[in-house]
Amino acid sequence: MSDSEKSAEFSVDGTTEGWTCVIGGWFALFATFGWLNSMGLFQTYYERELLSKFSPSDISWIFTTQLFLMWSGGAVFGRVIDTYGTKWIAIICTIACTLFVCMLSLSTKYYQIFLTQGVGFGFAASGLFSCGIVSVGQHFHRRKALALGIVLAGSSTGGVIHPIYLHFLIPKIGFPWAIRVNALIIFSCGVVSCFLMKTRLPTKEWNKDDKYLDFSLFKHKIFSIYCLGTFFVVWGLFSTWNYLPTMSIRHNFSDGLAIYTIVVLNGSSIFGRILPAYLADCFGRFNSISIISLLNTILLLAFWLPLEINSHTTHAQVFALSVMVGFATGACISVFMPCVAELGPVESLGTRFGMYQFVIGLGGLTSLPIQGTLIPQDQGSFSHLILFSGICVLGGSMIICLARMLRVGFKLRG
């Protein structure tokens, strides 16, 4: 597509309707990925209280399944949104998310928590998340990365707010009632998002020949290489989000203070999802994701690993790690999707996002359990986990750099 055609197609770039979708998408991400970003709190609570008989790796399967379904569900919902828009999907998924969180409040056994929090909420949240991403993606071109970055900042804000009130409510009113309050907040945010999100393109007839999983997209060389690089980056990227509180307790943090490593991480991630996204629109999205991926590698191997090895690691050093990792991982997540958006026409944006989200989901499905099994093999240390994560992100970063070179060559902007 030529520049003039793109200009005509997005002559409405950044209208009131588009920015209204951004607000709606922000609330959708607050209710879905914002809750997932609280997994460090749940991992620690389950290890010490509700599921204390299970290993960290067993417990992590709850969150990795949730992560897999929230991302890969886009392969189903993306095609439906391309055809029918967001309205009914957002309404149904908001109700389903609320129902599954309420069911979690009644759960006491591993399989119950796995089915409600991991499977049920994960798939329902995928629909609401996809509505937010696709609706915003259809309204923006020149400022697409910035708009999506603001939407994705909703998940980081949720990752700050959800752990704080749950941390205070669980000791006072118990886990079940704290989760019911959680369900009310998720429902309220979902309702707001339902009113504000709207796709720009008109609805169309359902084409039974279209596929949910359109593997023909992988015939596009740059798309397939970029997906492969993303897979390996994701394999190591989320290790801090799940295991940093547990690692902090190993370094003499109290349970209450350890939770704030996730709060700080999510807080800095808010800035990481907006500022780098703005710069990506200015200097090139593939340039940005290449640099950001390498930055995450450096933080894992040159900062987190020495802190874990050092027996005299201070609280200040761990919180500094939380700040930097939060910013870097947030930046990575915010620029992932805009790169995919520019690899094809807007009419198939939902399907393309869906296939890409499926790849991310596959990476997320096995990452945390593999990392969890490395902890007991390392006598309770996190060194092997960090090495595994860092090497995966490094390999993925190199592949993403290759995709960038194939996309723009030696141009400075790309």
C-alpha positions as CSV (number, residue, x, y, z in Angstrom):
1,M,0.0,0.0,0.0
2,S,1.4,3.4,-1.0
3,D,1.8,6.3,1.4
4,S,-1.0,8.2,-0.4
5,E,-3.4,5.2,0.0
6,K,-2.5,4.9,3.6
7,S,-3.2,8.6,4.1
8,A,-6.6,8.3,2.5
9,E,-7.5,5.2,4.4
10,F,-6.6,6.9,7.7
11,S,-7.8,10.4,7.0
12,V,-9.7,10.1,10.3
13,D,-6.6,9.1,12.3
14,G,-7.0,10.3,15.9
15,T,-10.6,11.4,15.9
16,T,-12.8,11.8,19.0
17,E,-14.2,8.4,18.4
18,G,-10.7,6.9,18.1
19,W,-9.5,8.4,21.4
20,T,-12.8,7.3,23.0
21,C,-11.9,3.8,21.9
22,V,-8.5,4.3,23.6
23,I,-10.2,5.0,26.9
24,G,-12.5,2.0,26.5
25,G,-9.5,-0.2,25.6
26,W,-7.7,1.1,28.7
27,F,-10.5,-0.1,31.0
28,A,-10.7,-3.4,29.1
29,L,-6.9,-4.0,29.7
30,F,-7.2,-2.8,33.4
31,A,-9.9,-5.5,33.9
32,T,-8.1,-8.3,32.1
33,F,-4.3,-8.1,31.8
34,G,-4.2,-5.8,34.8
35,W,-5.5,-8.8,36.8
36,L,-3.1,-11.2,35.2
37,N,-0.3,-8.8,36.1
38,S,-1.1,-9.5,39.8
39,M,0.0,-13.1,39.3
40,G,3.0,-12.5,41.6
41,L,0.7,-11.8,44.5
42,F,-1.4,-14.9,43.7
43,Q,1.7,-17.1,43.2
44,T,3.0,-16.1,46.6
45,Y,-0.3,-16.5,48.4
46,Y,-1.0,-19.9,46.9
47,E,2.5,-21.1,47.7
48,R,2.1,-20.1,51.4
49,E,-1.6,-20.6,52.0
50,L,-4.2,-22.1,49.7
51,L,-2.0,-24.5,47.6
52,S,0.9,-24.9,50.0
53,K,1.2,-28.7,49.1
54,F,2.0,-27.9,45.5
55,S,5.3,-26.9,44.0
56,P,5.9,-23.4,42.5
57,S,6.0,-25.0,39.0
58,D,2.6,-26.7,39.6
59,I,1.1,-23.4,40.7
60,S,2.6,-21.5,37.8
61,W,0.5,-23.6,35.4
62,I,-2.5,-21.7,36.5
63,F,-1.0,-18.4,35.4
64,T,0.7,-19.7,32.3
65,T,-2.6,-21.3,31.1
66,Q,-4.3,-18.0,31.8
67,L,-1.6,-16.1,29.8
68,F,-1.8,-18.6,27.0
69,L,-5.5,-18.3,26.6
70,M,-5.6,-14.5,27.0
71,W,-3.1,-14.2,24.1
72,S,-4.0,-17.2,21.9
73,G,-7.8,-16.6,22.2
74,G,-7.2,-13.7,19.9
75,A,-7.0,-16.2,17.0
76,V,-10.7,-16.9,17.6
77,F,-11.9,-13.5,18.6
78,G,-9.9,-11.6,16.0
79,R,-11.8,-13.0,13.1
80,V,-15.1,-12.5,14.8
81,I,-14.3,-8.9,15.5
82,D,-13.2,-8.3,11.9
83,T,-16.7,-9.5,10.8
84,Y,-19.2,-8.4,13.5
85,G,-17.4,-5.6,15.5
86,T,-16.8,-5.5,19.2
87,K,-20.2,-4.8,20.8
88,W,-21.6,-8.2,21.6
89,I,-18.2,-9.9,22.2
90,A,-17.3,-7.2,24.8
91,I,-20.6,-7.6,26.6
92,I,-20.5,-11.4,26.7
93,C,-16.9,-11.5,27.7
94,T,-17.4,-8.9,30.5
95,I,-20.2,-11.1,32.0
96,A,-18.0,-14.2,31.7
97,C,-15.0,-12.6,33.3
98,T,-17.1,-11.5,36.2
99,L,-18.7,-15.0,36.6
100,F,-15.3,-16.8,36.6
101,V,-13.8,-14.4,39.2
102,C,-16.8,-15.0,41.4
103,M,-16.4,-18.8,41.0
104,L,-12.7,-18.4,42.0
105,S,-14.0,-16.9,45.4
106,L,-15.7,-20.3,46.0
107,S,-12.7,-22.4,44.9
108,T,-10.4,-24.2,47.4
109,K,-8.8,-27.0,45.4
110,Y,-6.1,-26.8,42.8
111,Y,-8.3,-28.1,39.9
112,Q,-11.1,-25.5,40.8
113,I,-8.6,-22.6,40.8
114,F,-7.0,-23.9,37.6
115,L,-10.4,-24.1,35.8
116,T,-11.8,-20.8,37.0
117,Q,-8.7,-18.5,37.1
118,G,-6.6,-20.2,34.4
119,V,-9.0,-21.6,31.8
120,G,-12.3,-19.7,32.3
121,F,-11.1,-16.2,33.0
122,G,-8.2,-16.6,30.6
123,F,-10.4,-17.3,27.6
124,A,-13.1,-14.8,28.5
125,A,-10.6,-12.1,29.1
126,S,-9.0,-12.7,25.7
127,G,-12.2,-11.6,24.0
128,L,-12.4,-8.3,25.9
129,F,-8.6,-7.7,25.4
130,S,-9.0,-8.3,21.7
131,C,-11.9,-5.9,21.4
132,G,-9.7,-3.1,22.9
133,I,-6.7,-3.8,20.7
134,V,-8.5,-4.2,17.4
135,S,-10.9,-1.3,17.8
136,V,-8.0,1.1,18.6
137,G,-5.8,-0.4,15.8
138,Q,-8.5,0.3,13.2
139,H,-8.7,4.0,14.2
140,F,-5.0,4.9,14.1
141,H,-2.1,4.7,11.7
142,R,0.5,7.5,12.3
143,R,0.0,7.3,16.1
144,K,-0.9,3.7,16.3
145,A,2.0,2.7,18.7
146,L,1.2,5.6,21.0
147,A,-2.6,4.8,21.1
148,L,-1.9,1.1,21.7
149,G,0.7,2.0,24.3
150,I,-1.9,4.0,26.3
151,V,-4.4,1.1,26.0
152,L,-1.8,-1.4,27.3
153,A,-0.9,1.0,30.1
154,G,-4.3,0.0,31.5
155,S,-2.9,-3.4,32.3
156,S,0.1,-1.9,34.2
157,T,-2.2,0.3,36.1
158,G,-4.3,-2.7,37.0
159,G,-1.1,-4.5,38.0
160,V,-0.6,-1.7,40.5
161,I,-4.1,-1.3,41.9
162,H,-5.3,-4.9,42.1
163,P,-2.4,-6.2,44.2
164,I,-2.6,-3.3,46.7
165,Y,-6.3,-3.6,47.6
166,L,-6.1,-7.4,47.5
167,H,-3.1,-7.3,49.8
168,F,-5.1,-5.2,52.3
169,L,-8.4,-7.0,51.9
170,I,-7.4,-10.6,52.2
171,P,-6.2,-10.4,55.9
172,K,-9.2,-8.3,56.9
173,I,-12.2,-10.0,55.1
174,G,-10.6,-13.2,53.9
175,F,-9.7,-14.4,50.4
176,P,-13.2,-15.3,49.2
177,W,-14.7,-11.8,49.9
178,A,-11.6,-10.0,48.7
179,I,-12.0,-11.8,45.3
180,R,-15.7,-10.9,45.2
181,V,-14.7,-7.2,45.6
182,N,-12.3,-7.9,42.8
183,A,-15.1,-9.3,40.6
184,L,-17.2,-6.1,41.2
185,I,-14.2,-3.9,40.0
186,I,-13.6,-6.1,37.0
187,F,-17.3,-5.9,36.1
188,S,-17.5,-2.1,36.4
189,C,-14.4,-1.6,34.2
190,G,-15.8,-4.1,31.6
191,V,-19.1,-2.2,31.5
192,V,-17.3,1.1,30.8
193,S,-15.3,-0.5,28.0
194,C,-18.4,-1.9,26.4
195,F,-19.9,1.6,26.1
196,L,-16.7,3.2,24.7
197,M,-15.2,0.6,22.3
198,K,-16.3,0.6,18.7
199,T,-14.7,-0.7,15.5
200,R,-14.2,1.8,12.6
201,L,-14.9,-0.6,9.8
202,P,-18.5,-1.6,9.0
203,T,-19.7,-5.1,9.9
204,K,-19.9,-7.7,7.1
205,E,-21.2,-11.1,6.2
206,W,-19.7,-14.1,7.9
207,N,-17.5,-15.9,5.4
208,K,-17.4,-19.6,6.2
209,D,-14.3,-20.1,4.1
210,D,-12.3,-17.8,6.4
211,K,-10.1,-19.6,8.9
212,Y,-9.7,-18.9,12.6
213,L,-6.1,-19.9,12.4
214,D,-4.9,-18.5,9.1
215,F,-1.5,-20.2,8.8
216,S,-1.1,-18.7,5.3
217,L,0.1,-15.5,7.1
218,F,3.3,-17.4,7.8
219,K,4.1,-17.4,4.1
220,H,5.0,-13.7,4.7
221,K,8.7,-14.0,5.5
222,I,9.0,-11.0,7.8
223,F,5.9,-11.9,9.7
224,S,7.0,-15.4,10.3
225,I,10.5,-14.4,11.4
226,Y,9.1,-11.7,13.7
227,C,6.8,-14.2,15.3
228,L,9.6,-16.6,15.9
229,G,11.7,-13.9,17.6
230,T,8.7,-12.9,19.7
231,F,8.2,-16.5,20.8
232,F,11.7,-16.7,22.3
233,V,11.5,-13.2,23.9
234,V,8.2,-14.2,25.6
235,W,9.7,-17.4,26.8
236,G,11.9,-15.4,29.1
237,L,10.2,-12.0,29.4
238,F,7.6,-12.8,32.1
239,S,9.9,-14.4,34.7
240,T,10.2,-11.3,36.8
241,W,6.4,-10.7,36.8
242,N,5.8,-14.1,38.4
243,Y,8.9,-14.9,40.5
244,L,10.3,-11.6,41.7
245,P,8.2,-11.6,44.9
246,T,9.3,-15.1,45.8
247,M,12.9,-14.3,45.0
248,S,12.6,-11.2,47.2
249,I,11.4,-13.2,50.2
250,R,14.6,-15.3,49.7
251,H,16.5,-12.1,50.2
252,N,14.9,-11.3,53.5
253,F,11.9,-9.4,52.4
254,S,8.7,-9.7,54.5
255,D,5.6,-11.1,52.7
256,G,4.0,-7.7,52.7
257,L,7.1,-5.9,51.3
258,A,7.6,-8.5,48.6
259,I,4.2,-7.8,47.1
260,Y,5.3,-4.2,46.5
261,T,8.0,-5.4,44.1
262,I,5.2,-6.2,41.7
263,V,3.4,-2.9,42.5
264,V,6.6,-1.0,41.7
265,L,7.2,-3.1,38.6
266,N,3.7,-2.4,37.2
267,G,4.0,1.3,38.2
268,S,7.1,1.8,36.1
269,S,5.6,-0.3,33.3
270,I,2.9,2.4,32.8
271,F,5.6,4.8,31.6
272,G,7.3,2.0,29.7
273,R,4.1,1.4,27.7
274,I,3.5,5.0,26.7
275,L,6.9,6.8,26.2
276,P,8.6,4.1,24.1
277,A,5.4,3.7,22.0
278,Y,5.5,7.5,21.3
279,L,9.1,7.3,20.3
280,A,8.4,4.2,18.1
281,D,6.0,6.2,16.1
282,C,8.7,8.9,15.6
283,F,11.8,6.7,14.9
284,G,10.4,3.4,13.7
285,R,8.6,0.5,15.4
286,F,11.0,-2.2,14.3
287,N,14.0,-0.1,15.4
288,S,12.3,0.3,18.8
289,I,11.4,-3.3,19.4
290,S,14.9,-4.4,18.5
291,I,16.5,-2.0,21.0
292,I,14.0,-2.7,23.7
293,S,14.4,-6.5,23.4
294,L,18.1,-6.2,23.8
295,L,17.7,-3.9,26.8
296,N,15.6,-6.6,28.5
297,T,18.4,-9.1,27.9
298,I,20.9,-6.8,29.6
299,L,18.6,-6.3,32.6
300,L,18.1,-10.0,33.1
301,L,21.8,-11.1,32.7
302,A,23.7,-8.1,33.9
303,F,21.4,-6.9,36.7
304,W,19.0,-9.5,38.0
305,L,21.6,-12.4,37.9
306,P,24.2,-10.6,40.0
307,L,21.6,-9.6,42.5
308,E,20.5,-13.2,42.9
309,I,24.1,-14.4,43.3
310,N,25.0,-11.8,45.8
311,S,24.0,-12.9,49.3
312,H,24.0,-9.3,50.6
313,T,21.5,-7.9,48.1
314,T,19.6,-4.9,49.6
315,H,16.0,-4.0,49.4
316,A,16.9,-0.8,47.4
317,Q,18.7,-2.9,44.8
318,V,15.7,-5.2,44.3
319,F,13.3,-2.2,44.0
320,A,15.6,-0.6,41.5
321,L,15.5,-3.8,39.5
322,S,11.7,-3.7,39.7
323,V,11.6,-0.2,38.3
324,M,13.9,-0.9,35.4
325,V,12.5,-4.3,34.5
326,G,8.9,-2.9,34.7
327,F,9.8,-0.1,32.2
328,A,11.7,-2.4,29.8
329,T,9.1,-5.2,29.7
330,G,6.3,-2.7,29.5
331,A,8.0,-1.1,26.5
332,C,8.4,-4.5,24.8
333,I,4.8,-5.4,25.2
334,S,3.6,-2.0,24.0
335,V,5.6,-2.1,20.7
336,F,5.0,-5.8,19.9
337,M,1.6,-5.3,18.4
338,P,2.2,-2.1,16.4
339,C,4.9,-3.8,14.5
340,V,2.5,-6.5,13.4
341,A,-0.1,-3.9,12.5
342,E,2.1,-2.5,9.7
343,L,2.7,-5.9,8.1
344,G,-0.7,-6.0,6.3
345,P,-4.0,-4.3,5.5
346,V,-6.3,-3.0,8.2
347,E,-9.2,-5.1,6.9
348,S,-7.4,-8.3,8.2
349,L,-6.0,-6.6,11.3
350,G,-8.0,-8.8,13.8
351,T,-7.0,-12.0,12.1
352,R,-3.3,-10.9,11.9
353,F,-3.3,-9.8,15.6
354,G,-5.0,-13.1,16.4
355,M,-2.3,-15.3,14.8
356,Y,0.4,-13.2,16.4
357,Q,-1.3,-13.5,19.8
358,F,-1.5,-17.2,19.3
359,V,2.3,-17.3,18.9
360,I,2.7,-15.2,22.1
361,G,0.3,-17.6,23.9
362,L,2.4,-20.6,22.9
363,G,5.5,-18.9,24.3
364,G,3.7,-18.0,27.5
365,L,2.2,-21.5,28.0
366,T,5.5,-23.3,28.8
367,S,7.7,-20.4,30.0
368,L,6.7,-20.2,33.7
369,P,6.5,-23.9,34.4
370,I,9.9,-24.5,32.8
371,Q,11.3,-21.7,34.9
372,G,9.6,-23.0,38.0
373,T,11.2,-26.5,37.6
374,L,14.6,-24.8,37.6
375,I,14.2,-23.5,41.1
376,P,14.3,-26.8,43.1
377,Q,17.1,-28.1,40.7
378,D,19.1,-25.0,41.8
379,Q,18.6,-25.7,45.5
380,G,16.0,-23.0,45.8
381,S,18.2,-20.4,44.0
382,F,16.9,-18.4,41.0
383,S,20.2,-18.3,39.0
384,H,19.3,-21.1,36.5
385,L,15.9,-19.5,36.0
386,I,17.4,-16.1,35.2
387,L,20.0,-17.6,32.9
388,F,17.3,-19.5,31.0
389,S,15.2,-16.3,30.7
390,G,18.1,-14.1,29.6
391,I,19.3,-16.5,27.0
392,C,15.8,-16.9,25.5
393,V,15.3,-13.1,25.3
394,L,18.8,-12.7,23.8
395,G,18.0,-15.3,21.1
396,G,14.6,-13.8,20.4
397,S,16.2,-10.3,20.2
398,M,18.6,-11.4,17.5
399,I,15.8,-12.9,15.4
400,I,13.7,-9.7,15.8
401,C,16.8,-7.7,14.6
402,L,16.9,-10.0,11.5
403,A,13.2,-9.2,10.8
404,R,14.0,-5.5,11.2
405,M,16.8,-5.8,8.6
406,L,14.5,-7.6,6.2
407,R,11.8,-5.0,6.7
408,V,13.8,-1.8,6.3
409,G,17.4,-2.8,5.4
410,F,20.0,-0.2,6.5
411,K,17.6,2.7,6.7
412,L,17.8,4.7,10.0
413,R,14.0,4.8,10.4
414,G,12.1,1.5,10.3
